[in-house]
Amino acid sequence: MGMFSFKLPDIGEGIAEAEIVAWHVTVGDMVEEDAPLADLMTDKATVEMTSPVTGKIIKLNGDVGDMIAIGSILVELEIEGEGDAQPAPAVGAVQAPVEPVPMVKPDPAPKPIAEPKSEPAPEAAPASVATASDRKTVLASPAVRQRAKALGIDLTDVKTMESGRVRHADLDAFLSYNGSGGYRPAGGRRQDEQVKVIGMRRRIAENMSASKRAIPHFTYVDEIDVTKLEELRADLNATRGAKPKLTMLPLLITAICKTLPEFPMINARYDDDAGIVTRSGAVHLGMATQTDAGLMVPVIRNAESLNIWQLASQIVRLADAARTGKAKSEELSGSTLTITSLGPLGGIATTPVINRPEVAIIGPNKVVERPVFRDGQVVAAKLMNLSISCDHRVVDGWDAASYVQSLKRLLETPALLFVD
């Protein structure tokens, strides 16, 4: 028998270290060649490291949340033979990088809630054995099942990436958005819990903190009457044929793109170190999107060149790619302006945090129907508040207010959206 030290390989792109976001093995486990060992996150991607050899895990060098340098020993294994040479390390599937910003969900339709069925409760499975339904419907390692059991998590409730196999990272994401995973003591009250901030959640925390520290934010909010816009949207959807269904976003993005040429300071990126603001001619629109792993920002490239139907298709495609982990690196970087919406959750107004190094972020809020005075008469109108947060080093309050007024003019007279 010999010892084999698996060193963290050079993942590329000048990365000097990576964060351990999930272990898939524990000391004493027997692993086969190409079996998953751990997930590591860099500034560029999340990488699944797989074992280059078959052997027994002797030592794990690091806890979840620790940073480990490239070339450092990640795992030590006991293997057959002398073990004095290390084969080329295997690197597993790479997930795309992220640029998190607050508050997004591109207006998805609410999911129906199934009626609970009245069925007798099944007999509990033995404490040390997963239920038959788990074995049939959920793929997970024994270590993942044991951890889920200890946390009181039903594996059927945990969403996974495209592999369909529940990993520790999936449990971490579930815990981030579901508290303690559903565990409650006998009294029905949640116990205090300490959750380590790691992986995607750490990236979000770091990026948002840097944005608030470096950027003097201000937010401007105005009310927009979208009655005619909603009527137009309904008419277009009624006659769309095979085209994708329109939400408010494609129409709003069209208005954003048509007004930006007069306000180039809005569609820009600020290099703090160089003291240079780059005003972009093209509109690469970031679309903040909620995923199980955290907030991601897929980018609609050259949005100004797309019509409303093409925008609708891109919105659906990119949001789905982000949620399933299939978005490419180039689809998750390089935005010049971001739009963020709480979708059906709505809200009266928001104060979104700028997606640095951009200088502005736009946040549409919920459409509500309220009585308004029009020509001396009280009529029903559909109203929506629109928020914009700007970098006061680059954008003045007058610029932000003037830009929103320009947007308002197009959205309240939607025929102008289709006039060159």
N, C-alpha and C positions, 0 to 999 in steps of 0.2 A: 504494500500500500504506500501511496505517496501523497504529498500535499500539492494542491494547485491553487495559485493565487490569481483570481480574475481581476485585472486592472481595468478601470474605466477608460475606454478607448477615446481617441480624438473624434468627437462627434462632428467636427467641421466648423467652418465660418468663424474661426478665431476664438471659439469658446474655451475659457480657461477653467471653468467649474460648472457644476450642475447641482440642482437640488433634488434630494431623494423625496419623492412625493408618495410612493407606495412600495412596500415590500410584498412580494408574492410567495416568499418562502420564509421558513423559520429554521433556527439551528436544530439539526437532527433530521431534517427532511432529506429524502433521496430524490434527486432530480435527474431527468434524462437530458441528453444533449438537445439544445434548442428550446428547453423549457423556460418560461418567463421567470426572471429573478426579481426585477424591480423596475419601476417607472421613474425616470429622471427628467426634470424639467430644466431647460436652459432659457435664455432670453428669446430663443428662436423657435423652440419646439419642445414637445414632450416625447421622449424616446423610451420604448420598452427594451430593456436589456435582457438578452436571453443567454442561457448557459452554453459555453462552447464545448463543455465536456459532460459526461455522466459521472455523478458522484454524490457524496453526502456533504450537506452543509455543515461546516465546522464553526464558522464565524461570520457575522454580518458587521461590516465596518461603517456604522452610522445609523442614526434613527431617522424616522420620517421627519422632514423639515430641515435636516442637516445639509450643508453644502459640502461637496466633495470635489477635489481637484482632479482634472484630467491626468491620468497616469497613476492615480492612487489606487490602492487595493480596495475593491468594493466587496468581494465575497471570497472566502477561503473554503476550499472543498477538499475532501479526502477522496482520492481516486485510485483506480487500479494502476499498478505500475509505479515508476519512480516519481513522475509528476514534476520533472525538472524543466520542462519546456511548456510554453503557453501558446496554444493555437491562436489563429486569428480570431478575435472576439466577434461574437455575433451581435448585431444590432437589429432590434425588432421594428415594428411598425412605427412610423413617425406621424404624430398628429400635428396639425398646422398651428402656427403661433397665434397669439391673440393681442389685441389692443383694447383693453376693457374701458368702457365708459358707463356712466350710470343710466339706468332706467330705459329699457327698451323692450318692446315686443311688437313686431310689425303687424299689428291689428289682426291676430288670428281669430277664427271663429270659435266661440266657446264650445267646449266639449259637453255633450249631454251626460247627465249623471244617471247611472243605471239604478233602477229600483232594486232595493235589497230583497233577496229571496228568502222566504221563510223555510229554512232547512235545519234539521237537527244538527247540533254541533258534533263534529267528528271526535273520536277518542284521541287524546293527545298521544303523539309519538314519544318513544323513550327519549330521555334527555340527551343521550349521546348520539342519536341517530336522526338524520334529516328526514323529513316527511317524504312519502312516495311522490307526492305532487311536485315537491322541490326537485327531486332527482330527475323527474321526467321533463320538467319545463324550464329549469334554470341550470345553466352551466356555471359552476364555481368550484374552486379548489377547497379541500377540507379546511384550510386555514381561514379562507374567506367565510365559509359556512359557520365555523366556530366563532369568529368575530361577530358576524351578523346575529348569531344566536345570543351572544353575551350582551349585545346592544338592543336586543328585542326587535330587530329589523326583519321583516318578511322579505325574502329575496325576490319574490314576485313583484314587489313594489319598487324595486330598484331598476332604474333605466341604465342601459349600457351603451357603449360605443358600438361601431358596426360589427365587431366580432360576435356580439351576443353573449359573451362570457362575462359574468360579474367579477370584477377585480376589486382590489382594495381601494383604488382610486375612485371607483364608482360608489363605494360605500362612503368615502370621504365627501364626494359631491352630494350624496343623499343627506348626510349629516349636516352639511353646510346650509341646506335649504329646508331641512325638516327637524332642526333641533337635535334632540337626542335619539332620533330614529324611532319614536313612538313608545319608548319605555316609560312606564309610569309605576311608581310604588303603590302599595296597597291603598293608601289614602287618596289616590287619584291626583296627587300633586307631583310635578316634575322635580327631580333632584337637581341640585346644582351640578354643573358639568364644565370642565375646562376643555376647550377645543383648540388644538394647536393650529395656528394660521399658517397654512402651507400651500404650495402649488399655485393654482390659479387665483385662489383667494389672496395669497400673499402678493402676487403680481398686481391684482386690483388695488390692494391697500397701498402698495408702494407707488403705483402710477397716480392714483387719486391724491395721495399726500403730496407728491411732487408737484402736481398740477395746482393744488390749492396754495402751496408754499410759494411757487414761482410766479403764478399769474394773479394779478389783481382783477378778480371777477366783478362784473356787474350784470344784472339781469333786467331786461325790459319785457313787459307783458302787455299785450293789447288784445281786445276782443274783436273777433271777425264774424260777420254774418255769412254763414256758408249755406244758407237756404237754397240759393240757385245752384250752387256747386253740388249739393247733395241731390238735387233734382236731375242735374246733368248726369251725375254718376249713375243714378237709377236708370235713366234712359239708355245710357251706353251699355250697362250690364244687361238690359232687357233685349238688346239687339246685338250682343257681342258674338254670337255664334260659337265658334271653337276657341275664341280668344279667352285668355285668363280673366277671372272676375276682378273687377277694379275695387280696390279699397280707396281710402282717402289719400294714401301715401303717393301713388304715382302722379296724381293731380297736384299735390303739394310740391313734390320734387320738380315737376315741370315749371311751376310758378317760381320756385327757388332759382332754377337755372336761368329763367328768362330775365330775372331781376338782377342777378349777380354782376353782369357786365358794367352796370352803373355804379356798383359798390364793390370794387375789386379788393378793398381792405378786408372784406368779410371772408372771401375765399382765399385764405392765405395760411402760410406756416411761418412761425417765428423761431429763428435760430438764436437762442439766448447767448451762446458763447461767441458767435460771430457778430451779433448785433445786426442781423440782416433779416428782413421780412421778404419772403418770396410770394408774390401775388400770382396765383395760378390762372392760366388762361383756360385750362380744362377744369371741369367740375368732377372730381373724384369723390363721390359722396359716400361717407361712412354711414352705415345703417346699424346702429347699436341693437344687438339681438340677445335675448335671454336664452341661455342653454343650461343643461344640467350641470355642466362644469363651471359655469360662471358667465359673465357678460363678454361677448365677443363683438367685433366690429367688421363684418364683411363690407367690401367696398364696391360700389357700382362705378366702374370706370367710364369716364367720358359720358356722364349722365346727361349732359346737355345735348348730345347727339341722338338720344333715344326718344321715341314717341311713348305715349302713355301705356300702350300695350306691351312694348318691349320692356319698359320699366317694371310693369307688373310681373312679367316673367322673370326678370332679374331678381326682383325682391323675393319671390317664392323660391327660386333656385338657390340664391345665396343664403337665405335664412335656413333652408333645409340642410345645405352643406355645412353651415356652422354648427347646427344642432347635432348632426350625425358625425362630426369630426372629419368630414371629407373636404372641407375648404382648403384650397391650395394657399401656399405662403403668399403669393402675389395678390390673392383675393382678400387678404387680411392685413394689408399694410398700404401706406401711401395715400391715405385719404387727405383731402384738403378742407373738408367741412363735414360735420356729422349731424345727423338728425336722430333724435331719440324720443320715443313715445311709449307711454304706458298702455297703449292700445285700449282694450275695453275697460281696464281699471280706471282710466281717465284721470280725474283730478282737476281742481279748479285752476291751479297754476303750478309750475315747476321752476326750480332754479338749477338746471343741469350744470354739471361740472365739465369744463372744456377738455376735449381729448387732445392733450398736448402732443406735438407742437402746433396744433391748429390754434386759431384765434377766436373761433366762435362755434357755438353748438345751438341747434334749433330744436325746440320741444313743443310739438302740438299737443293739446290737451283734449279732454273729452268733449264731444259734441252734445249739447243739451238743447232741448226745446223750451223756450220761455216766451212770455208775452212781451212785445215791444210796441212802442208808438211809431206809426208810419203814416205820414200825411194826416195826422190828427186822429187816426184810428188805432185801436189796439188789435194787433194781429199776432199770430204765432210765428216765431222765427227759430231757426236752428243756429245756435251760436257756439263758437269755439274760441277759447283763449289760446294765444300763441306766445310762447316764451322764447327769448333768445338771450343766451349768456355770451358775453364778449370779454376779450382781453383788453383792459383799459390802457395798456401800453401801446396798443396798435389801433384800437377802434374807440372812437369817441361816442358819448351817449347820443349825440345828434345823428351820427352815422347809423347807429343801431335803430333808433326810432324811425329815421327816414327809410331805412331798408324795410322794416316791418310794414310801414305805411304803403310802400310800393308793392309788397306782397299782398297786403290787404286789398288793394285796388284790383289786382288780378283775380284773387279768390272770390271777391264779391261780384265781379263781372266776368264769369268764367269763359265767355266767348273770346276774351282777350288772350286766353291761353293758347289759342289756335291761330292767332294773327301774328305774322312776322313783322 
